């Protein structure tokens, strides 16, 4: 059985009705995903 990693991402611009901006930058996911994948983990986005 392969260990798995799930990256939960958001497409919302703001956090609820707080007006605070949210989101992610591609390197915040791409770099760790490459490390996990190289270590044999199955990646889900």
C-alpha positions in Angstrom: 0.0 0.0 0.0 1.3 3.4 -1.0 1.2 6.2 1.6 -0.8 9.2 0.3 -0.6 13.0 0.7 -3.6 15.3 0.1 -3.1 18.9 -0.6 -6.3 20.8 0.2 -6.3 24.1 -1.7 -8.8 27.0 -1.9 -10.0 29.0 -4.8 -11.7 31.6 -2.7 -10.4 35.2 -2.7 -11.4 36.1 0.8 -11.7 34.3 4.1 -15.5 34.2 4.8 -16.9 37.7 5.4 -13.7 38.9 7.1 -12.3 40.6 4.0 -9.0 38.9 4.6 -7.3 37.6 1.5 -6.7 33.9 1.1 -5.2 31.6 -1.5 -1.9 29.9 -2.2 1.2 30.3 -4.3 2.2 27.5 -6.7 5.6 26.9 -5.1 3.9 26.4 -1.7 2.5 23.2 -3.2 4.8 22.3 -6.0 8.0 22.1 -4.0 6.7 19.9 -1.1 4.8 17.7 -3.7 8.0 17.0 -5.6 9.7 16.0 -2.3 6.8 13.7 -1.3 6.6 12.2 -4.8 10.3 11.5 -4.9 9.9 9.7 -1.5 7.3 7.4 -3.1 4.1 9.0 -1.8 0.9 9.2 -3.9 -0.1 12.8 -4.3 -3.7 14.1 -4.6 -4.8 17.7 -5.1 
